[in-house]
Amino acid sequence: MTREKKAILCALLAAAFYAVNVPFSKLLLRHVGPTAMAALLYLGAGTGIGLMSLRGKREKAARLDRKDLPFVIGMIVLDIAAPIFLMLGISYGSASNASLLGNFEIVATTVIALAVFKEAVSPRLWAAIALMTLSSILLSFEGTDSFRFSAGSLFVLLATICWGLENNCTRMISSKSTYEIVILKGVFSGLGSLVIVFIKGEALPQIPYILLALLLGFVAYGLSIFLYVRAQNTLGAAQTSAYYAVAPFIGVFLSFVFLREGLTNMYLIALAVMIAGAALAVSDTLKRE
């Protein structure tokens, strides 16, 4: 298997692992506060990957150094903000809606990659971005009776923008030790969110829910981030995000299965537009190979 195909497989597996996040977080949010949930997810990621590193093969990649510090700090701060926004979005809205809106992360990642980090963006990928943006607007709009956007959707969109910028920060250090990157992300972002929990006075959940949240964090964040960073090192931020587009659709399916969430006409229209945009993004990536 070529390096590019391995990277694509890593990106798809990263998407599959992340897809379990939204529906199962929705279930746990009945017993865990949104900020505490965000903290536990990242702490589970950092702890789990830390344990993996003790048993894994020694990496050949270079370790992070002082010149990487601005990107590491940016990565951690954005990883504190993004999951808190996402958990708030999930708590205010439906899990299936939040899953599909997650594809706006591709838009944010690509625009930032072009504007700030000068990655090439093709006309086809711009068309995909336009469709995904339209879909996100449709999903965020509460209806023709009130020209207001739902709070849940807006929080999810804020999370995707944070992660779009964070993806580009991570891209700049993705050639370094993957274990080190994910452990730093998980531990420090989790601790940062935990500090916010104590400042807010948010109650900590019972032990069984803490353990479940940590386990979910290891799978949905830890393994997903680990594979995503590996894919980024070969494909770049924009192309990796294109393959990651399958995650929301898996998340939507899981929401239907486990949460029994219904479908509205607006949702079905937005789903069709989002699928068209995701298909364009993936086809653009395949064309570049």
DOZATOR-587589 format. One record per residue (C-alpha): residue number from 1; residue in three letters; z, x, y. Coordinates in Angstrom, 1 decimal. Example, Ala and Ser with C-alpha at 12.3 -4.5 7.8 and 13.67 -1.06 7.14 Angstrom:
2
<rec><k>1</k><r>ALA</r><z>7.8</z><x>12.3</x><y>-4.5</y></rec>
<rec><k>2</k><r>SER</r><z>7.1</z><x>13.7</x><y>-1.1</y></rec>
// end
This chain:
289
<rec><k>1</k><r>MET</r><z>0.0</z><x>0.0</x><y>0.0</y></rec>
<rec><k>2</k><r>THR</r><z>-1.0</z><x>1.4</x><y>3.4</y></rec>
<rec><k>3</k><r>ARG</r><z>1.5</z><x>2.0</x><y>6.2</y></rec>
<rec><k>4</k><r>GLU</r><z>0.1</z><x>-0.9</x><y>8.2</y></rec>
<rec><k>5</k><r>LYS</r><z>0.4</z><x>-3.4</x><y>5.3</y></rec>
<rec><k>6</k><r>LYS</r><z>3.9</z><x>-2.3</x><y>4.6</y></rec>
<rec><k>7</k><r>ALA</r><z>4.7</z><x>-2.9</x><y>8.3</y></rec>
<rec><k>8</k><r>ILE</r><z>3.1</z><x>-6.4</x><y>8.1</y></rec>
<rec><k>9</k><r>LEU</r><z>5.2</z><x>-7.2</x><y>5.0</y></rec>
<rec><k>10</k><r>CYS</r><z>8.3</z><x>-6.0</x><y>6.9</y></rec>
<rec><k>11</k><r>ALA</r><z>7.5</z><x>-8.3</x><y>9.8</y></rec>
<rec><k>12</k><r>LEU</r><z>7.0</z><x>-11.3</x><y>7.6</y></rec>
<rec><k>13</k><r>LEU</r><z>10.2</z><x>-10.7</x><y>5.6</y></rec>
<rec><k>14</k><r>ALA</r><z>12.0</z><x>-10.2</x><y>9.0</y></rec>
<rec><k>15</k><r>ALA</r><z>10.7</z><x>-13.6</x><y>10.0</y></rec>
<rec><k>16</k><r>ALA</r><z>11.8</z><x>-15.3</x><y>6.7</y></rec>
<rec><k>17</k><r>PHE</r><z>15.3</z><x>-13.9</x><y>7.0</y></rec>
<rec><k>18</k><r>TYR</r><z>15.7</z><x>-14.9</x><y>10.6</y></rec>
<rec><k>19</k><r>ALA</r><z>14.4</z><x>-18.4</x><y>9.9</y></rec>
<rec><k>20</k><r>VAL</r><z>17.7</z><x>-19.4</x><y>8.1</y></rec>
<rec><k>21</k><r>ASN</r><z>19.6</z><x>-18.7</x><y>11.3</y></rec>
<rec><k>22</k><r>VAL</r><z>19.0</z><x>-21.9</x><y>13.3</y></rec>
<rec><k>23</k><r>PRO</r><z>19.6</z><x>-24.7</x><y>10.7</y></rec>
<rec><k>24</k><r>PHE</r><z>22.6</z><x>-23.0</x><y>9.2</y></rec>
<rec><k>25</k><r>SER</r><z>24.0</z><x>-22.1</x><y>12.6</y></rec>
<rec><k>26</k><r>LYS</r><z>23.7</z><x>-25.8</x><y>13.5</y></rec>
<rec><k>27</k><r>LEU</r><z>25.9</z><x>-26.6</x><y>10.5</y></rec>
<rec><k>28</k><r>LEU</r><z>28.5</z><x>-23.9</x><y>11.3</y></rec>
<rec><k>29</k><r>LEU</r><z>28.6</z><x>-24.9</x><y>15.0</y></rec>
<rec><k>30</k><r>ARG</r><z>30.5</z><x>-28.0</x><y>13.9</y></rec>
<rec><k>31</k><r>HIS</r><z>33.4</z><x>-25.7</x><y>13.1</y></rec>
<rec><k>32</k><r>VAL</r><z>32.7</z><x>-22.6</x><y>15.3</y></rec>
<rec><k>33</k><r>GLY</r><z>32.3</z><x>-22.3</x><y>19.1</y></rec>
<rec><k>34</k><r>PRO</r><z>28.9</z><x>-21.1</x><y>20.4</y></rec>
<rec><k>35</k><r>THR</r><z>30.1</z><x>-17.8</x><y>21.8</y></rec>
<rec><k>36</k><r>ALA</r><z>32.3</z><x>-17.0</x><y>18.8</y></rec>
<rec><k>37</k><r>MET</r><z>29.3</z><x>-17.9</x><y>16.6</y></rec>
<rec><k>38</k><r>ALA</r><z>27.1</z><x>-15.4</x><y>18.5</y></rec>
<rec><k>39</k><r>ALA</r><z>29.8</z><x>-12.7</x><y>18.2</y></rec>
<rec><k>40</k><r>LEU</r><z>30.2</z><x>-13.2</x><y>14.4</y></rec>
<rec><k>41</k><r>LEU</r><z>26.5</z><x>-13.2</x><y>13.7</y></rec>
<rec><k>42</k><r>TYR</r><z>26.0</z><x>-9.8</x><y>15.3</y></rec>
<rec><k>43</k><r>LEU</r><z>29.2</z><x>-8.4</x><y>13.8</y></rec>
<rec><k>44</k><r>GLY</r><z>28.0</z><x>-9.5</x><y>10.4</y></rec>
<rec><k>45</k><r>ALA</r><z>24.7</z><x>-7.8</x><y>11.1</y></rec>
<rec><k>46</k><r>GLY</r><z>26.3</z><x>-4.5</x><y>12.2</y></rec>
<rec><k>47</k><r>THR</r><z>28.9</z><x>-4.5</x><y>9.4</y></rec>
<rec><k>48</k><r>GLY</r><z>26.4</z><x>-5.4</x><y>6.7</y></rec>
<rec><k>49</k><r>ILE</r><z>23.8</z><x>-2.8</x><y>7.7</y></rec>
<rec><k>50</k><r>GLY</r><z>26.6</z><x>-0.2</x><y>8.1</y></rec>
<rec><k>51</k><r>LEU</r><z>27.6</z><x>-0.8</x><y>4.5</y></rec>
<rec><k>52</k><r>MET</r><z>23.9</z><x>-0.5</x><y>3.5</y></rec>
<rec><k>53</k><r>SER</r><z>23.6</z><x>2.8</x><y>5.2</y></rec>
<rec><k>54</k><r>LEU</r><z>26.5</z><x>4.2</x><y>3.1</y></rec>
<rec><k>55</k><r>ARG</r><z>24.6</z><x>3.5</x><y>-0.1</y></rec>
<rec><k>56</k><r>GLY</r><z>21.0</z><x>3.9</x><y>1.2</y></rec>
<rec><k>57</k><r>LYS</r><z>18.8</z><x>7.0</x><y>1.0</y></rec>
<rec><k>58</k><r>ARG</r><z>19.2</z><x>9.5</x><y>3.8</y></rec>
<rec><k>59</k><r>GLU</r><z>16.7</z><x>8.7</x><y>6.6</y></rec>
<rec><k>60</k><r>LYS</r><z>14.2</z><x>11.2</x><y>7.8</y></rec>
<rec><k>61</k><r>ALA</r><z>14.0</z><x>9.6</x><y>11.2</y></rec>
<rec><k>62</k><r>ALA</r><z>15.6</z><x>11.4</x><y>14.2</y></rec>
<rec><k>63</k><r>ARG</r><z>18.9</z><x>10.1</x><y>15.6</y></rec>
<rec><k>64</k><r>LEU</r><z>19.3</z><x>8.5</x><y>19.0</y></rec>
<rec><k>65</k><r>ASP</r><z>20.0</z><x>10.9</x><y>21.9</y></rec>
<rec><k>66</k><r>ARG</r><z>20.9</z><x>10.8</x><y>25.6</y></rec>
<rec><k>67</k><r>LYS</r><z>17.5</z><x>10.0</x><y>26.9</y></rec>
<rec><k>68</k><r>ASP</r><z>17.5</z><x>6.8</x><y>24.7</y></rec>
<rec><k>69</k><r>LEU</r><z>20.7</z><x>5.6</x><y>26.4</y></rec>
<rec><k>70</k><r>PRO</r><z>19.0</z><x>3.2</x><y>29.0</y></rec>
<rec><k>71</k><r>PHE</r><z>17.1</z><x>1.4</x><y>26.2</y></rec>
<rec><k>72</k><r>VAL</r><z>20.2</z><x>1.3</x><y>24.0</y></rec>
<rec><k>73</k><r>ILE</r><z>22.3</z><x>-0.2</x><y>26.8</y></rec>
<rec><k>74</k><r>GLY</r><z>19.6</z><x>-2.7</x><y>27.7</y></rec>
<rec><k>75</k><r>MET</r><z>19.2</z><x>-3.7</x><y>24.0</y></rec>
<rec><k>76</k><r>ILE</r><z>23.0</z><x>-4.3</x><y>23.6</y></rec>
<rec><k>77</k><r>VAL</r><z>23.4</z><x>-6.3</x><y>26.9</y></rec>
<rec><k>78</k><r>LEU</r><z>20.4</z><x>-8.5</x><y>26.1</y></rec>
<rec><k>79</k><r>ASP</r><z>21.7</z><x>-9.0</x><y>22.5</y></rec>
<rec><k>80</k><r>ILE</r><z>25.0</z><x>-10.3</x><y>23.9</y></rec>
<rec><k>81</k><r>ALA</r><z>23.3</z><x>-12.8</x><y>26.2</y></rec>
<rec><k>82</k><r>ALA</r><z>20.5</z><x>-14.1</x><y>23.9</y></rec>
<rec><k>83</k><r>PRO</r><z>22.5</z><x>-15.4</x><y>20.9</y></rec>
<rec><k>84</k><r>ILE</r><z>25.0</z><x>-17.1</x><y>23.2</y></rec>
<rec><k>85</k><r>PHE</r><z>22.1</z><x>-18.9</x><y>24.9</y></rec>
<rec><k>86</k><r>LEU</r><z>20.6</z><x>-19.8</x><y>21.5</y></rec>
<rec><k>87</k><r>MET</r><z>23.9</z><x>-21.2</x><y>20.1</y></rec>
<rec><k>88</k><r>LEU</r><z>24.3</z><x>-23.3</x><y>23.3</y></rec>
<rec><k>89</k><r>GLY</r><z>20.7</z><x>-24.5</x><y>22.8</y></rec>
<rec><k>90</k><r>ILE</r><z>21.3</z><x>-25.4</x><y>19.2</y></rec>
<rec><k>91</k><r>SER</r><z>24.6</z><x>-27.2</x><y>20.0</y></rec>
<rec><k>92</k><r>TYR</r><z>22.9</z><x>-29.3</x><y>22.7</y></rec>
<rec><k>93</k><r>GLY</r><z>19.7</z><x>-30.0</x><y>20.9</y></rec>
<rec><k>94</k><r>SER</r><z>18.1</z><x>-30.3</x><y>17.5</y></rec>
<rec><k>95</k><r>ALA</r><z>17.7</z><x>-27.3</x><y>15.1</y></rec>
<rec><k>96</k><r>SER</r><z>14.1</z><x>-28.0</x><y>14.4</y></rec>
<rec><k>97</k><r>ASN</r><z>13.3</z><x>-28.1</x><y>18.1</y></rec>
<rec><k>98</k><r>ALA</r><z>15.1</z><x>-24.8</x><y>18.7</y></rec>
<rec><k>99</k><r>SER</r><z>13.3</z><x>-23.2</x><y>15.7</y></rec>
<rec><k>100</k><r>LEU</r><z>9.9</z><x>-24.1</x><y>17.1</y></rec>
<rec><k>101</k><r>LEU</r><z>10.8</z><x>-23.1</x><y>20.6</y></rec>
<rec><k>102</k><r>GLY</r><z>11.7</z><x>-19.7</x><y>19.2</y></rec>
<rec><k>103</k><r>ASN</r><z>8.0</z><x>-18.9</x><y>19.2</y></rec>
<rec><k>104</k><r>PHE</r><z>8.2</z><x>-18.5</x><y>23.0</y></rec>
<rec><k>105</k><r>GLU</r><z>9.7</z><x>-15.1</x><y>22.2</y></rec>
<rec><k>106</k><r>ILE</r><z>6.1</z><x>-14.0</x><y>21.4</y></rec>
<rec><k>107</k><r>VAL</r><z>5.0</z><x>-15.0</x><y>24.9</y></rec>
<rec><k>108</k><r>ALA</r><z>7.9</z><x>-13.2</x><y>26.5</y></rec>
<rec><k>109</k><r>THR</r><z>7.6</z><x>-10.1</x><y>24.4</y></rec>
<rec><k>110</k><r>THR</r><z>3.8</z><x>-9.8</x><y>25.0</y></rec>
<rec><k>111</k><r>VAL</r><z>3.9</z><x>-10.4</x><y>28.7</y></rec>
<rec><k>112</k><r>ILE</r><z>6.7</z><x>-7.8</x><y>29.1</y></rec>
<rec><k>113</k><r>ALA</r><z>4.9</z><x>-5.4</x><y>26.8</y></rec>
<rec><k>114</k><r>LEU</r><z>1.8</z><x>-5.7</x><y>29.1</y></rec>
<rec><k>115</k><r>ALA</r><z>3.5</z><x>-5.7</x><y>32.5</y></rec>
<rec><k>116</k><r>VAL</r><z>6.2</z><x>-3.1</x><y>31.9</y></rec>
<rec><k>117</k><r>PHE</r><z>5.3</z><x>-1.0</x><y>28.9</y></rec>
<rec><k>118</k><r>LYS</r><z>1.5</z><x>-1.2</x><y>29.3</y></rec>
<rec><k>119</k><r>GLU</r><z>0.6</z><x>-2.4</x><y>25.8</y></rec>
<rec><k>120</k><r>ALA</r><z>-2.9</z><x>-3.7</x><y>25.5</y></rec>
<rec><k>121</k><r>VAL</r><z>-3.3</z><x>-7.5</x><y>25.3</y></rec>
<rec><k>122</k><r>SER</r><z>-6.6</z><x>-9.1</x><y>24.1</y></rec>
<rec><k>123</k><r>PRO</r><z>-8.2</z><x>-12.3</x><y>25.5</y></rec>
<rec><k>124</k><r>ARG</r><z>-7.4</z><x>-13.9</x><y>22.1</y></rec>
<rec><k>125</k><r>LEU</r><z>-3.7</z><x>-13.1</x><y>22.4</y></rec>
<rec><k>126</k><r>TRP</r><z>-3.7</z><x>-14.5</x><y>26.0</y></rec>
<rec><k>127</k><r>ALA</r><z>-5.1</z><x>-17.7</x><y>24.6</y></rec>
<rec><k>128</k><r>ALA</r><z>-2.4</z><x>-17.8</x><y>22.0</y></rec>
<rec><k>129</k><r>ILE</r><z>0.2</z><x>-17.2</x><y>24.7</y></rec>
<rec><k>130</k><r>ALA</r><z>-1.2</z><x>-20.1</x><y>26.8</y></rec>
<rec><k>131</k><r>LEU</r><z>-1.0</z><x>-22.5</x><y>23.8</y></rec>
<rec><k>132</k><r>MET</r><z>2.6</z><x>-21.4</x><y>22.9</y></rec>
<rec><k>133</k><r>THR</r><z>3.6</z><x>-21.9</x><y>26.5</y></rec>
<rec><k>134</k><r>LEU</r><z>2.1</z><x>-25.4</x><y>26.6</y></rec>
<rec><k>135</k><r>SER</r><z>3.9</z><x>-26.2</x><y>23.3</y></rec>
<rec><k>136</k><r>SER</r><z>7.2</z><x>-25.0</x><y>24.7</y></rec>
<rec><k>137</k><r>ILE</r><z>6.8</z><x>-27.2</x><y>27.8</y></rec>
<rec><k>138</k><r>LEU</r><z>6.1</z><x>-30.2</x><y>25.6</y></rec>
<rec><k>139</k><r>LEU</r><z>9.2</z><x>-29.5</x><y>23.5</y></rec>
<rec><k>140</k><r>SER</r><z>11.4</z><x>-29.0</x><y>26.6</y></rec>
<rec><k>141</k><r>PHE</r><z>10.3</z><x>-32.2</x><y>28.4</y></rec>
<rec><k>142</k><r>GLU</r><z>12.7</z><x>-35.1</x><y>27.8</y></rec>
<rec><k>143</k><r>GLY</r><z>10.1</z><x>-37.8</x><y>28.3</y></rec>
<rec><k>144</k><r>THR</r><z>7.9</z><x>-39.7</x><y>30.8</y></rec>
<rec><k>145</k><r>ASP</r><z>10.9</z><x>-41.8</x><y>32.0</y></rec>
<rec><k>146</k><r>SER</r><z>12.6</z><x>-38.9</x><y>33.5</y></rec>
<rec><k>147</k><r>PHE</r><z>11.0</z><x>-35.8</x><y>34.9</y></rec>
<rec><k>148</k><r>ARG</r><z>13.8</z><x>-33.5</x><y>33.6</y></rec>
<rec><k>149</k><r>PHE</r><z>13.9</z><x>-30.8</x><y>31.0</y></rec>
<rec><k>150</k><r>SER</r><z>16.5</z><x>-30.9</x><y>28.2</y></rec>
<rec><k>151</k><r>ALA</r><z>19.4</z><x>-28.5</x><y>28.6</y></rec>
<rec><k>152</k><r>GLY</r><z>19.2</z><x>-27.5</x><y>24.9</y></rec>
<rec><k>153</k><r>SER</r><z>15.5</z><x>-26.4</x><y>25.2</y></rec>
<rec><k>154</k><r>LEU</r><z>16.1</z><x>-24.5</x><y>28.4</y></rec>
<rec><k>155</k><r>PHE</r><z>19.0</z><x>-22.5</x><y>26.8</y></rec>
<rec><k>156</k><r>VAL</r><z>16.7</z><x>-21.7</x><y>23.9</y></rec>
<rec><k>157</k><r>LEU</r><z>13.9</z><x>-20.5</x><y>26.3</y></rec>
<rec><k>158</k><r>LEU</r><z>16.4</z><x>-18.3</x><y>28.1</y></rec>
<rec><k>159</k><r>ALA</r><z>17.4</z><x>-16.8</x><y>24.7</y></rec>
<rec><k>160</k><r>THR</r><z>13.7</z><x>-16.1</x><y>23.9</y></rec>
<rec><k>161</k><r>ILE</r><z>13.1</z><x>-14.4</x><y>27.3</y></rec>
<rec><k>162</k><r>CYS</r><z>16.2</z><x>-12.2</x><y>26.7</y></rec>
<rec><k>163</k><r>TRP</r><z>14.9</z><x>-11.3</x><y>23.2</y></rec>
<rec><k>164</k><r>GLY</r><z>11.4</z><x>-10.6</x><y>24.5</y></rec>
<rec><k>165</k><r>LEU</r><z>12.8</z><x>-8.0</x><y>26.9</y></rec>
<rec><k>166</k><r>GLU</r><z>15.1</z><x>-6.7</x><y>24.2</y></rec>
<rec><k>167</k><r>ASN</r><z>12.2</z><x>-6.3</x><y>21.7</y></rec>
<rec><k>168</k><r>ASN</r><z>10.5</z><x>-4.0</x><y>24.2</y></rec>
<rec><k>169</k><r>CYS</r><z>13.6</z><x>-2.0</x><y>24.7</y></rec>
<rec><k>170</k><r>THR</r><z>14.0</z><x>-1.6</x><y>21.0</y></rec>
<rec><k>171</k><r>ARG</r><z>10.3</z><x>-0.7</x><y>20.7</y></rec>
<rec><k>172</k><r>MET</r><z>10.9</z><x>2.4</x><y>22.8</y></rec>
<rec><k>173</k><r>ILE</r><z>13.4</z><x>3.7</x><y>20.3</y></rec>
<rec><k>174</k><r>SER</r><z>12.0</z><x>2.3</x><y>17.1</y></rec>
<rec><k>175</k><r>SER</r><z>10.9</z><x>5.7</x><y>15.8</y></rec>
<rec><k>176</k><r>LYS</r><z>14.6</z><x>6.7</x><y>15.6</y></rec>
<rec><k>177</k><r>SER</r><z>17.1</z><x>5.9</x><y>12.9</y></rec>
<rec><k>178</k><r>THR</r><z>16.8</z><x>2.2</x><y>12.0</y></rec>
<rec><k>179</k><r>TYR</r><z>20.3</z><x>2.1</x><y>10.5</y></rec>
<rec><k>180</k><r>GLU</r><z>21.7</z><x>3.5</x><y>13.8</y></rec>
<rec><k>181</k><r>ILE</r><z>19.8</z><x>1.1</x><y>15.9</y></rec>
<rec><k>182</k><r>VAL</r><z>20.9</z><x>-2.0</x><y>14.0</y></rec>
<rec><k>183</k><r>ILE</r><z>24.5</z><x>-0.9</x><y>13.6</y></rec>
<rec><k>184</k><r>LEU</r><z>24.7</z><x>-0.3</x><y>17.4</y></rec>
<rec><k>185</k><r>LYS</r><z>23.0</z><x>-3.7</x><y>18.1</y></rec>
<rec><k>186</k><r>GLY</r><z>25.3</z><x>-5.5</x><y>15.7</y></rec>
<rec><k>187</k><r>VAL</r><z>28.7</z><x>-3.9</x><y>16.4</y></rec>
<rec><k>188</k><r>PHE</r><z>28.5</z><x>-3.6</x><y>20.2</y></rec>
<rec><k>189</k><r>SER</r><z>26.7</z><x>-6.8</x><y>20.9</y></rec>
<rec><k>190</k><r>GLY</r><z>29.2</z><x>-8.6</x><y>18.6</y></rec>
<rec><k>191</k><r>LEU</r><z>32.2</z><x>-7.0</x><y>20.3</y></rec>
<rec><k>192</k><r>GLY</r><z>30.7</z><x>-7.9</x><y>23.7</y></rec>
<rec><k>193</k><r>SER</r><z>30.4</z><x>-11.5</x><y>22.8</y></rec>
<rec><k>194</k><r>LEU</r><z>33.9</z><x>-11.4</x><y>21.3</y></rec>
<rec><k>195</k><r>VAL</r><z>35.3</z><x>-10.2</x><y>24.7</y></rec>
<rec><k>196</k><r>ILE</r><z>33.6</z><x>-13.3</x><y>26.3</y></rec>
<rec><k>197</k><r>VAL</r><z>35.2</z><x>-15.5</x><y>23.7</y></rec>
<rec><k>198</k><r>PHE</r><z>38.7</z><x>-14.3</x><y>24.7</y></rec>
<rec><k>199</k><r>ILE</r><z>37.9</z><x>-14.5</x><y>28.4</y></rec>
<rec><k>200</k><r>LYS</r><z>36.7</z><x>-18.1</x><y>28.0</y></rec>
<rec><k>201</k><r>GLY</r><z>39.7</z><x>-19.0</x><y>25.8</y></rec>
<rec><k>202</k><r>GLU</r><z>37.4</z><x>-20.3</x><y>23.1</y></rec>
<rec><k>203</k><r>ALA</r><z>39.3</z><x>-20.9</x><y>19.8</y></rec>
<rec><k>204</k><r>LEU</r><z>38.5</z><x>-18.7</x><y>16.8</y></rec>
<rec><k>205</k><r>PRO</r><z>37.4</z><x>-20.6</x><y>13.7</y></rec>
<rec><k>206</k><r>GLN</r><z>39.2</z><x>-20.6</x><y>10.3</y></rec>
<rec><k>207</k><r>ILE</r><z>38.8</z><x>-17.7</x><y>7.9</y></rec>
<rec><k>208</k><r>PRO</r><z>36.2</z><x>-19.4</x><y>5.6</y></rec>
<rec><k>209</k><r>TYR</r><z>33.9</z><x>-20.2</x><y>8.5</y></rec>
<rec><k>210</k><r>ILE</r><z>34.3</z><x>-16.6</x><y>9.9</y></rec>
<rec><k>211</k><r>LEU</r><z>33.2</z><x>-15.3</x><y>6.5</y></rec>
<rec><k>212</k><r>LEU</r><z>30.2</z><x>-17.7</x><y>6.3</y></rec>
<rec><k>213</k><r>ALA</r><z>29.2</z><x>-16.7</x><y>9.9</y></rec>
<rec><k>214</k><r>LEU</r><z>29.4</z><x>-13.0</x><y>9.1</y></rec>
<rec><k>215</k><r>LEU</r><z>27.3</z><x>-13.5</x><y>5.9</y></rec>
<rec><k>216</k><r>LEU</r><z>24.7</z><x>-15.5</x><y>7.9</y></rec>
<rec><k>217</k><r>GLY</r><z>24.7</z><x>-12.8</x><y>10.5</y></rec>
<rec><k>218</k><r>PHE</r><z>24.0</z><x>-10.1</x><y>7.9</y></rec>
<rec><k>219</k><r>VAL</r><z>21.0</z><x>-12.0</x><y>6.5</y></rec>
<rec><k>220</k><r>ALA</r><z>19.5</z><x>-13.6</x><y>9.6</y></rec>
<rec><k>221</k><r>TYR</r><z>20.2</z><x>-10.8</x><y>12.1</y></rec>
<rec><k>222</k><r>GLY</r><z>21.0</z><x>-7.7</x><y>10.1</y></rec>
<rec><k>223</k><r>LEU</r><z>18.3</z><x>-7.6</x><y>7.5</y></rec>
<rec><k>224</k><r>SER</r><z>15.8</z><x>-9.3</x><y>9.9</y></rec>
<rec><k>225</k><r>ILE</r><z>16.4</z><x>-6.8</x><y>12.7</y></rec>
<rec><k>226</k><r>PHE</r><z>16.3</z><x>-3.9</x><y>10.3</y></rec>
<rec><k>227</k><r>LEU</r><z>12.9</z><x>-4.9</x><y>8.9</y></rec>
<rec><k>228</k><r>TYR</r><z>11.6</z><x>-5.9</x><y>12.4</y></rec>
<rec><k>229</k><r>VAL</r><z>12.4</z><x>-2.4</x><y>13.8</y></rec>
<rec><k>230</k><r>ARG</r><z>10.6</z><x>-0.8</x><y>10.9</y></rec>
<rec><k>231</k><r>ALA</r><z>7.5</z><x>-3.0</x><y>11.6</y></rec>
<rec><k>232</k><r>GLN</r><z>7.6</z><x>-2.3</x><y>15.3</y></rec>
<rec><k>233</k><r>ASN</r><z>7.4</z><x>1.4</x><y>14.8</y></rec>
<rec><k>234</k><r>THR</r><z>3.9</z><x>1.0</x><y>13.3</y></rec>
<rec><k>235</k><r>LEU</r><z>2.6</z><x>-2.3</x><y>14.8</y></rec>
<rec><k>236</k><r>GLY</r><z>4.1</z><x>-2.2</x><y>18.3</y></rec>
<rec><k>237</k><r>ALA</r><z>6.1</z><x>-5.0</x><y>20.0</y></rec>
<rec><k>238</k><r>ALA</r><z>3.3</z><x>-7.5</x><y>20.7</y></rec>
<rec><k>239</k><r>GLN</r><z>1.7</z><x>-7.4</x><y>17.2</y></rec>
<rec><k>240</k><r>THR</r><z>5.0</z><x>-7.5</x><y>15.4</y></rec>
<rec><k>241</k><r>SER</r><z>5.9</z><x>-10.6</x><y>17.4</y></rec>
<rec><k>242</k><r>ALA</r><z>2.7</z><x>-12.2</x><y>16.3</y></rec>
<rec><k>243</k><r>TYR</r><z>3.6</z><x>-11.9</x><y>12.6</y></rec>
<rec><k>244</k><r>TYR</r><z>7.1</z><x>-13.0</x><y>13.5</y></rec>
<rec><k>245</k><r>ALA</r><z>5.6</z><x>-16.3</x><y>14.6</y></rec>
<rec><k>246</k><r>VAL</r><z>6.0</z><x>-17.7</x><y>11.0</y></rec>
<rec><k>247</k><r>ALA</r><z>9.9</z><x>-17.8</x><y>11.5</y></rec>
<rec><k>248</k><r>PRO</r><z>10.1</z><x>-21.0</x><y>13.5</y></rec>
<rec><k>249</k><r>PHE</r><z>8.0</z><x>-22.9</x><y>11.1</y></rec>
<rec><k>250</k><r>ILE</r><z>10.2</z><x>-21.9</x><y>8.2</y></rec>
<rec><k>251</k><r>GLY</r><z>13.2</z><x>-22.9</x><y>10.3</y></rec>
<rec><k>252</k><r>VAL</r><z>11.7</z><x>-26.3</x><y>11.0</y></rec>
<rec><k>253</k><r>PHE</r><z>11.2</z><x>-26.9</x><y>7.3</y></rec>
<rec><k>254</k><r>LEU</r><z>14.8</z><x>-25.9</x><y>6.5</y></rec>
<rec><k>255</k><r>SER</r><z>16.0</z><x>-28.2</x><y>9.3</y></rec>
<rec><k>256</k><r>PHE</r><z>14.2</z><x>-31.1</x><y>7.7</y></rec>
<rec><k>257</k><r>VAL</r><z>15.6</z><x>-30.3</x><y>4.3</y></rec>
<rec><k>258</k><r>PHE</r><z>19.2</z><x>-29.5</x><y>5.1</y></rec>
<rec><k>259</k><r>LEU</r><z>19.8</z><x>-31.5</x><y>8.4</y></rec>
<rec><k>260</k><r>ARG</r><z>17.5</z><x>-34.5</x><y>7.8</y></rec>
<rec><k>261</k><r>GLU</r><z>16.2</z><x>-34.2</x><y>11.4</y></rec>
<rec><k>262</k><r>GLY</r><z>13.5</z><x>-36.7</x><y>12.3</y></rec>
<rec><k>263</k><r>LEU</r><z>10.1</z><x>-36.2</x><y>14.0</y></rec>
<rec><k>264</k><r>THR</r><z>9.0</z><x>-37.7</x><y>17.3</y></rec>
<rec><k>265</k><r>ASN</r><z>5.3</z><x>-38.0</x><y>18.4</y></rec>
<rec><k>266</k><r>MET</r><z>5.9</z><x>-35.4</x><y>21.1</y></rec>
<rec><k>267</k><r>TYR</r><z>7.3</z><x>-33.1</x><y>18.5</y></rec>
<rec><k>268</k><r>LEU</r><z>4.3</z><x>-33.5</x><y>16.3</y></rec>
<rec><k>269</k><r>ILE</r><z>1.9</z><x>-32.8</x><y>19.2</y></rec>
<rec><k>270</k><r>ALA</r><z>3.9</z><x>-29.7</x><y>20.2</y></rec>
<rec><k>271</k><r>LEU</r><z>3.9</z><x>-28.5</x><y>16.6</y></rec>
<rec><k>272</k><r>ALA</r><z>0.1</z><x>-28.8</x><y>16.3</y></rec>
<rec><k>273</k><r>VAL</r><z>-0.3</z><x>-26.8</x><y>19.6</y></rec>
<rec><k>274</k><r>MET</r><z>2.2</z><x>-24.2</x><y>18.5</y></rec>
<rec><k>275</k><r>ILE</r><z>0.5</z><x>-23.7</x><y>15.1</y></rec>
<rec><k>276</k><r>ALA</r><z>-2.9</z><x>-23.2</x><y>16.9</y></rec>
<rec><k>277</k><r>GLY</r><z>-1.3</z><x>-20.6</x><y>19.2</y></rec>
<rec><k>278</k><r>ALA</r><z>0.5</z><x>-18.8</x><y>16.3</y></rec>
<rec><k>279</k><r>ALA</r><z>-2.8</z><x>-18.8</x><y>14.3</y></rec>
<rec><k>280</k><r>LEU</r><z>-4.6</z><x>-17.2</x><y>17.2</y></rec>
<rec><k>281</k><r>ALA</r><z>-1.9</z><x>-14.6</x><y>17.5</y></rec>
<rec><k>282</k><r>VAL</r><z>-2.0</z><x>-13.6</x><y>13.9</y></rec>
<rec><k>283</k><r>SER</r><z>-5.8</z><x>-13.6</x><y>13.8</y></rec>
<rec><k>284</k><r>ASP</r><z>-5.8</z><x>-11.2</x><y>16.8</y></rec>
<rec><k>285</k><r>THR</r><z>-3.5</z><x>-8.8</x><y>14.9</y></rec>
<rec><k>286</k><r>LEU</r><z>-5.6</z><x>-8.9</x><y>11.8</y></rec>
<rec><k>287</k><r>LYS</r><z>-8.7</z><x>-8.2</x><y>13.8</y></rec>
<rec><k>288</k><r>ARG</r><z>-7.2</z><x>-5.0</x><y>15.2</y></rec>
<rec><k>289</k><r>GLU</r><z>-6.6</z><x>-3.5</x><y>11.7</y></rec>
// end
